[in-house]
Amino acid sequence: MSFLYNFDMSKVISHFKLMPKETQISAEVNVVDVINQSFVVSGDQDYLAARFMAINGLSRAFFWAAAQAVEKYFKAFLLMNGLSVQTYKGHPIIKLFEASQSVDLSISRLDISPHLLISILEDLP
């Protein structure tokens, strides 16, 4: 699996550019792996759970799993672009969305409307 990232390790490790090239590459690979395991893999699992819940009419569980997936994907995107996510307390999906748009304006063009074949609001008051 390959990832595109845009972060500068020398911002967090002052002597990074003085390290041997192999050490620099290893550090970058490790950072990308941590981001992947912490946010992308768990986000994928939440996404799959959300789809299962939506298809089976479990609206409340769907919303929770979907929100978790979206939050993790935004955090992974921001981290891969060298931005910190430490200031985002709780589950501020809107703030993460806005921060992600500041990195890539095409995110604002994403279609976030529910799929027409999945009725996810029927059992909610």
C-alpha positions, 0 to 999 in steps of 0.5 A: 500500500502506498500513501501520499503525504506532505509533512516535514519531519524537520519541524518535529525533529530538529536534527532530522536533516542531519540524520542518514538518509536511511534513517530519515526514510525509516522515520517517515515510513514509521510516521505514515504507518502510525497514521495509517494504523491509528486512523485509516485502518480503524476508519475503514472498520467504522465505515464498514460497520456503518454500511452494515448498520445502514443496510440493516436499518440500524440508524442510531448505530449507523450514525455513530459508526459513520461519524467515527469513520469520517472523523478518523479519515479527516484526522488522517488527511490532516496528519498526512499533510503535516497538520496537528489534530491535538487541538480538536477535542471531542468529535468536531467533524465540522471543524475537521471538515473545514480544516481539511478544506483549507488543505484541499478545496476540492473537499468542499465538492464532495457529495455527502448526501445519503444514498437513495436506496438506503433509508437511514432515518425511518426509525428516528423520531 
